[in-house]
Amino acid sequence: MYHREPTAINQLVKKLIEQSPHRHKLEEASIIDAWYRIMPTIVKRRTEQIYVRQNKVFVKLNSAPLRQELQNTKHQILKMLQPYVIDYTIVDILFTV
């Protein structure tokens, strides 16, 4: 009979996520969740769509002046997003209208 050592549930879930073919979608969901946690209400209201492709976050806004303002502070936004994203590196954030 084969006996295994007890394993914590969080370790099992982490291993399951690492092996999942849907890992990218889970990472994208965590980035979207982080966006809505850290951004002010005015930015949340003006955000139409967020998606991730090739370690870049694309944010579609419905305000050109806000797009320009966020473009000027994108390095600060990247620093604010990174702690919420585990095992994933965000290279750039791009804003579109």
N, CA, C and O atoms as a DFTB+ gen file, in Angstrom:
388 C
 N C O
     1  1       0.836      -1.179       0.000
     2  2       0.000       0.000       0.000
     3  2       0.887       1.251       0.000
     4  3       1.878       1.316       0.727
     5  1       0.527       2.222      -0.806
     6  2       1.312       3.444      -0.981
     7  2       0.697       4.569      -0.152
     8  3      -0.502       4.830      -0.248
     9  1       1.508       5.226       0.652
    10  2       1.026       6.332       1.486
    11  2       1.713       7.620       1.062
    12  3       2.922       7.652       0.831
    13  1       0.930       8.665       0.966
    14  2       1.480       9.982       0.629
    15  2       1.448      10.866       1.862
    16  3       0.645      10.684       2.777
    17  1       2.335      11.810       1.847
    18  2       2.338      12.802       2.916
    19  2       1.142      13.724       2.722
    20  3       0.745      13.983       1.586
    21  1       0.564      14.221       3.803
    22  2      -0.549      15.172       3.671
    23  2      -0.081      16.446       2.964
    24  3       1.034      16.919       3.180
    25  1      -0.946      16.980       2.129
    26  2      -0.645      18.197       1.379
    27  2      -1.737      19.219       1.647
    28  3      -2.923      18.891       1.689
    29  1      -1.313      20.463       1.828
    30  2      -2.276      21.540       2.078
    31  2      -3.118      21.778       0.829
    32  3      -2.641      21.622      -0.295
    33  1      -4.366      22.154       1.041
    34  2      -5.286      22.381      -0.078
    35  2      -4.789      23.506      -0.976
    36  3      -4.897      23.409      -2.199
    37  1      -4.242      24.579      -0.386
    38  2      -3.769      25.689      -1.223
    39  2      -2.634      25.252      -2.140
    40  3      -2.515      25.762      -3.254
    41  1      -1.799      24.319      -1.694
    42  2      -0.734      23.801      -2.557
    43  2      -1.313      22.962      -3.695
    44  3      -0.833      23.021      -4.827
    45  1      -2.341      22.187      -3.386
    46  2      -2.986      21.382      -4.424
    47  2      -3.664      22.256      -5.472
    48  3      -3.577      21.984      -6.669
    49  1      -4.341      23.307      -5.013
    50  2      -5.014      24.220      -5.945
    51  2      -3.986      24.934      -6.810
    52  3      -4.185      25.077      -8.016
    53  1      -2.884      25.385      -6.205
    54  2      -1.830      26.062      -6.966
    55  2      -1.255      25.132      -8.038
    56  3      -1.027      25.552      -9.172
    57  1      -1.025      23.885      -7.678
    58  2      -0.498      22.910      -8.636
    59  2      -1.496      22.657      -9.766
    60  3      -1.112      22.536     -10.930
    61  1      -2.775      22.578      -9.413
    62  2      -3.822      22.378     -10.413
    63  2      -3.861      23.545     -11.400
    64  3      -3.982      23.337     -12.607
    65  1      -3.760      24.761     -10.890
    66  2      -3.774      25.952     -11.752
    67  2      -2.552      25.981     -12.657
    68  3      -2.661      26.314     -13.837
    69  1      -1.385      25.633     -12.113
    70  2      -0.158      25.628     -12.914
    71  2      -0.247      24.655     -14.083
    72  3       0.312      24.909     -15.150
    73  1      -0.942      23.549     -13.886
    74  2      -1.046      22.528     -14.924
    75  2      -2.250      22.724     -15.840
    76  3      -2.414      22.001     -16.823
    77  1      -3.079      23.689     -15.519
    78  2      -4.315      23.899     -16.268
    79  2      -4.054      24.533     -17.633
    80  3      -3.231      25.442     -17.745
    81  1      -4.748      24.063     -18.667
    82  2      -4.620      24.714     -19.972
    83  2      -5.309      26.084     -20.001
    84  3      -5.116      26.860     -20.937
    85  1      -6.105      26.372     -18.981
    86  2      -6.824      27.647     -18.907
    87  2      -6.125      28.640     -17.981
    88  3      -6.742      29.599     -17.516
    89  1      -4.866      28.415     -17.720
    90  2      -4.102      29.273     -16.808
    91  2      -4.104      30.725     -17.274
    92  3      -4.226      31.640     -16.459
    93  1      -3.972      30.937     -18.569
    94  2      -3.938      32.298     -19.105
    95  2      -5.217      33.055     -18.754
    96  3      -5.165      34.228     -18.386
    97  1      -6.344      32.397     -18.864
    98  2      -7.626      33.046     -18.547
    99  2      -7.722      33.383     -17.060
   100  3      -8.281      34.417     -16.693
   101  1      -7.185      32.527     -16.212
   102  2      -7.181      32.810     -14.778
   103  2      -6.298      34.016     -14.463
   104  3      -6.655      34.854     -13.635
   105  1      -5.144      34.099     -15.128
   106  2      -4.259      35.245     -14.928
   107  2      -4.913      36.524     -15.438
   108  3      -4.816      37.574     -14.803
   109  1      -5.577      36.432     -16.585
   110  2      -6.278      37.589     -17.133
   111  2      -7.379      38.050     -16.178
   112  3      -7.565      39.249     -15.975
   113  1      -8.097      37.110     -15.600
   114  2      -9.156      37.460     -14.647
   115  2      -8.586      38.142     -13.410
   116  3      -9.204      39.059     -12.869
   117  1      -7.419      37.706     -12.961
   118  2      -6.820      38.347     -11.784
   119  2      -6.355      39.763     -12.103
   120  3      -6.415      40.639     -11.240
   121  1      -5.895      39.999     -13.325
   122  2      -5.491      41.347     -13.730
   123  2      -6.710      42.259     -13.826
   124  3      -6.663      43.405     -13.380
   125  1      -7.789      41.762     -14.400
   126  2      -9.018      42.557     -14.508
   127  2      -9.554      42.887     -13.120
   128  3      -9.968      44.017     -12.861
   129  1      -9.546      41.906     -12.236
   130  2      -9.999      42.138     -10.865
   131  2      -9.127      43.193     -10.183
   132  3      -9.642      44.076      -9.497
   133  1      -7.826      43.103     -10.368
   134  2      -6.913      44.084      -9.767
   135  2      -7.177      45.483     -10.313
   136  3      -7.128      46.460      -9.566
   137  1      -7.457      45.585     -11.613
   138  2      -7.745      46.888     -12.225
   139  2      -8.926      47.556     -11.513
   140  3      -8.863      48.731     -11.152
   141  1      -9.988      46.796     -11.320
   142  2     -11.183      47.357     -10.691
   143  2     -11.015      47.573      -9.185
   144  3     -11.808      48.294      -8.580
   145  1     -10.016      46.973      -8.578
   146  2      -9.734      47.217      -7.163
   147  2      -8.927      48.495      -6.954
   148  3      -9.183      49.243      -6.010
   149  1      -7.955      48.749      -7.829
   150  2      -7.020      49.847      -7.562
   151  2      -7.375      51.158      -8.253
   152  3      -6.918      52.217      -7.823
   153  1      -8.168      51.112      -9.300
   154  2      -8.472      52.335     -10.040
   155  2      -9.581      53.143      -9.361
   156  3     -10.481      52.578      -8.738
   157  1      -9.506      54.468      -9.487
   158  2     -10.580      55.312      -8.948
   159  2     -11.885      55.088      -9.722
   160  3     -11.880      54.535     -10.822
   161  1     -12.975      55.516      -9.141
   162  2     -14.302      55.294      -9.717
   163  2     -14.423      55.873     -11.122
   164  3     -15.013      55.236     -11.995
   165  1     -13.883      57.055     -11.359
   166  2     -13.997      57.690     -12.683
   167  2     -13.336      56.826     -13.761
   168  3     -13.842      56.737     -14.879
   169  1     -12.224      56.200     -13.432
   170  2     -11.537      55.334     -14.397
   171  2     -12.341      54.053     -14.611
   172  3     -12.457      53.576     -15.740
   173  1     -12.890      53.501     -13.546
   174  2     -13.709      52.285     -13.660
   175  2     -14.909      52.523     -14.571
   176  3     -15.252      51.676     -15.396
   177  1     -15.538      53.674     -14.414
   178  2     -16.722      53.983     -15.229
   179  2     -16.375      54.167     -16.701
   180  3     -17.183      53.857     -17.578
   181  1     -15.190      54.664     -16.967
   182  2     -14.773      54.928     -18.349
   183  2     -14.099      53.729     -19.016
   184  3     -13.786      53.779     -20.206
   185  1     -13.875      52.661     -18.267
   186  2     -13.250      51.460     -18.815
   187  2     -14.309      50.607     -19.496
   188  3     -15.298      50.216     -18.876
   189  1     -14.095      50.320     -20.779
   190  2     -15.040      49.501     -21.541
   191  2     -14.606      48.043     -21.635
   192  3     -15.441      47.140     -21.580
   193  1     -13.303      47.812     -21.777
   194  2     -12.825      46.445     -21.970
   195  2     -11.378      46.348     -21.512
   196  3     -10.595      47.285     -21.673
   197  1     -11.036      45.196     -20.938
   198  2      -9.654      44.903     -20.546
   199  2      -9.351      43.485     -21.013
   200  3     -10.145      42.569     -20.801
   201  1      -8.195      43.312     -21.651
   202  2      -7.764      41.963     -22.012
   203  2      -6.246      41.912     -22.024
   204  3      -5.579      42.945     -22.057
   205  1      -5.708      40.700     -21.997
   206  2      -4.266      40.492     -21.906
   207  2      -3.818      39.656     -23.093
   208  3      -4.412      38.621     -23.395
   209  1      -2.773      40.106     -23.761
   210  2      -2.160      39.369     -24.866
   211  2      -0.645      39.532     -24.772
   212  3      -0.146      40.655     -24.688
   213  1       0.072      38.441     -24.785
   214  2       1.532      38.435     -24.789
   215  2       2.116      39.343     -23.703
   216  3       2.969      40.187     -23.978
   217  1       1.655      39.160     -22.493
   218  2       2.118      39.896     -21.307
   219  2       1.868      41.397     -21.376
   220  3       2.497      42.167     -20.650
   221  1       0.963      41.812     -22.236
   222  2       0.573      43.217     -22.324
   223  2      -0.896      43.332     -21.955
   224  3      -1.719      42.514     -22.365
   225  1      -1.213      44.355     -21.178
   226  2      -2.594      44.608     -20.782
   227  2      -3.149      45.685     -21.700
   228  3      -2.566      46.762     -21.823
   229  1      -4.271      45.399     -22.342
   230  2      -4.934      46.352     -23.222
   231  2      -6.190      46.850     -22.521
   232  3      -7.030      46.059     -22.094
   233  1      -6.309      48.167     -22.407
   234  2      -7.458      48.773     -21.735
   235  2      -8.150      49.694     -22.728
   236  3      -7.555      50.652     -23.221
   237  1      -9.412      49.395     -23.016
   238  2     -10.200      50.238     -23.915
   239  2     -11.030      51.186     -23.061
   240  3     -11.779      50.759     -22.182
   241  1     -10.886      52.476     -23.332
   242  2     -11.585      53.519     -22.584
   243  2     -12.553      54.244     -23.501
   244  3     -12.452      54.139     -24.723
   245  1     -13.492      54.977     -22.918
   246  2     -14.410      55.765     -23.736
   247  2     -14.170      57.263     -23.561
   248  3     -15.076      58.072     -23.761
   249  1     -12.939      57.626     -23.184
   250  2     -12.587      59.025     -22.994
   251  2     -11.147      59.260     -23.445
   252  3     -10.211      58.701     -22.874
   253  1     -10.980      60.087     -24.471
   254  2      -9.638      60.387     -24.977
   255  2      -8.791      61.160     -23.959
   256  3      -7.614      60.838     -23.796
   257  1      -9.344      62.167     -23.267
   258  2      -8.523      62.864     -22.266
   259  2      -8.061      61.933     -21.132
   260  3      -6.931      62.042     -20.658
   261  1      -8.931      61.033     -20.710
   262  2      -8.546      60.077     -19.671
   263  2      -7.473      59.134     -20.195
   264  3      -6.549      58.777     -19.463
   265  1      -7.585      58.732     -21.438
   266  2      -6.572      57.876     -22.057
   267  2      -5.206      58.540     -21.992
   268  3      -4.215      57.899     -21.643
   269  1      -5.154      59.821     -22.327
   270  2      -3.890      60.558     -22.297
   271  2      -3.348      60.658     -20.869
   272  3      -2.148      60.504     -20.642
   273  1      -4.224      60.911     -19.928
   274  2      -3.822      61.012     -18.522
   275  2      -3.251      59.685     -18.009
   276  3      -2.231      59.664     -17.320
   277  1      -3.918      58.583     -18.352
   278  2      -3.432      57.270     -17.929
   279  2      -2.140      56.896     -18.647
   280  3      -1.276      56.232     -18.074
   281  1      -2.013      57.317     -19.883
   282  2      -0.790      57.053     -20.644
   283  2       0.416      57.694     -19.949
   284  3       1.507      57.124     -19.923
   285  1       0.202      58.879     -19.392
   286  2       1.289      59.588     -18.709
   287  2       1.689      58.921     -17.393
   288  3       2.804      59.122     -16.914
   289  1       0.798      58.137     -16.812
   290  2       1.078      57.498     -15.517
   291  2       1.121      55.975     -15.616
   292  3       0.939      55.291     -14.609
   293  1       1.356      55.438     -16.797
   294  2       1.262      53.989     -16.975
   295  2       2.316      53.217     -16.186
   296  3       2.059      52.084     -15.781
   297  1       3.494      53.797     -15.956
   298  2       4.513      53.092     -15.171
   299  2       4.076      52.942     -13.715
   300  3       4.342      51.920     -13.082
   301  1       3.411      53.954     -13.197
   302  2       2.876      53.866     -11.833
   303  2       1.751      52.830     -11.769
   304  3       1.649      52.079     -10.799
   305  1       0.922      52.794     -12.789
   306  2      -0.179      51.825     -12.829
   307  2       0.374      50.400     -12.891
   308  3      -0.140      49.502     -12.223
   309  1       1.420      50.196     -13.693
   310  2       2.046      48.872     -13.771
   311  2       2.570      48.435     -12.404
   312  3       2.405      47.279     -12.014
   313  1       3.195      49.350     -11.685
   314  2       3.710      49.030     -10.350
   315  2       2.576      48.697      -9.386
   316  3       2.734      47.846      -8.511
   317  1       1.437      49.362      -9.543
   318  2       0.293      49.093      -8.676
   319  2      -0.360      47.751      -9.011
   320  3      -0.869      47.075      -8.117
   321  1      -0.352      47.360     -10.278
   322  2      -0.971      46.098     -10.698
   323  2      -0.125      44.873     -10.346
   324  3      -0.668      43.823     -10.002
   325  1       1.173      45.000     -10.428
   326  2       2.065      43.846     -10.301
   327  2       1.889      43.052      -9.000
   328  3       1.922      41.822      -9.057
   329  1       1.706      43.679      -7.836
   330  2       1.534      42.868      -6.617
   331  2       0.282      41.979      -6.628
   332  3       0.238      40.966      -5.930
   333  1      -0.717      42.347      -7.404
   334  2      -1.948      41.560      -7.469
   335  2      -1.817      40.357      -8.393
   336  3      -2.644      39.446      -8.358
   337  1      -0.790      40.359      -9.207
   338  2      -0.618      39.305     -10.202
   339  2       0.537      38.410      -9.763
   340  3       1.684      38.852      -9.695
   341  1       0.228      37.155      -9.467
   342  2       1.235      36.214      -8.990
   343  2       1.693      35.342     -10.160
   344  3       0.876      34.884     -10.958
   345  1       2.986      35.121     -10.254
   346  2       3.568      34.255     -11.289
   347  2       3.273      34.730     -12.709
   348  3       3.153      33.915     -13.623
   349  1       3.159      36.021     -12.894
   350  2       2.890      36.559     -14.226
   351  2       3.517      37.945     -14.296
   352  3       3.353      38.739     -13.370
   353  1       4.214      38.243     -15.352
   354  2       4.866      39.536     -15.490
   355  2       4.145      40.353     -16.547
   356  3       3.972      39.911     -17.682
   357  1       3.732      41.537     -16.165
   358  2       3.101      42.461     -17.101
   359  2       4.209      43.324     -17.687
   360  3       4.900      44.035     -16.957
   361  1       4.378      43.263     -19.000
   362  2       5.437      43.996     -19.673
   363  2       5.021      45.431     -19.968
   364  3       5.815      46.358     -19.808
   365  1       3.774      45.614     -20.399
   366  2       3.319      46.942     -20.815
   367  2       1.812      47.030     -20.639
   368  3       1.118      46.019     -20.539
   369  1       1.328      48.251     -20.602
   370  2      -0.107      48.492     -20.565
   371  2      -0.422      49.501     -21.659
   372  3       0.205      50.558     -21.736
   373  1      -1.386      49.178     -22.498
   374  2      -1.725      50.018     -23.639
   375  2      -3.169      50.480     -23.518
   376  3      -4.066      49.690     -23.224
   377  1      -3.380      51.770     -23.750
   378  2      -4.708      52.360     -23.635
   379  2      -5.218      52.735     -25.017
   380  3      -4.490      53.321     -25.817
   381  1      -6.466      52.397     -25.294
   382  2      -7.097      52.748     -26.563
   383  2      -8.450      53.387     -26.288
   384  3      -9.026      53.232     -25.211
   385  1      -8.940      54.108     -27.291
   386  2     -10.260      54.738     -27.184
   387  2     -11.178      54.070     -28.179
   388  3     -12.351      54.431     -28.276
